[in-house]
Amino acid sequence: VAEWRGVSKRYRGVTAVQDVSLGLEAGEATALVGHNGAGKTTLIKLLLGLVRPSAGSVSIAGADPAGARGSQARRTIGFLPESVAFHGAMRVRRECDDR
């Protein structure tokens, strides 16, 4: 279960998300639709624990995604970003079983 409860997020005087409450159950697939600047990306960043809410709370399976158990909680959800970019210092390591 993913849940936003009365969530608001402000950036330097700009309100990106205001008082959003939404719950998603296991197995549900959801799409956020809206114009540019509607707050879609901010809602996802809140869910992934990349930013903290200015007000309200966000949880995945009862845990704060930005908290100490956030990495465990995030493993329970699926997220497909619009584009993927990796840090230039990251390297690929191949592991295989040659039996």
Buried (B, 14 or more C-beta within 10 A) or exposed (E): EBBBBEBBBEEEEEEBBBEBEBEBEEEEEEEEEEEEEEBBBBBBBBBBBEBBBBEBEBBBBEBBBBEEEBEEBBEEBEEEEEEEEEEEEEEEEEEEEEE
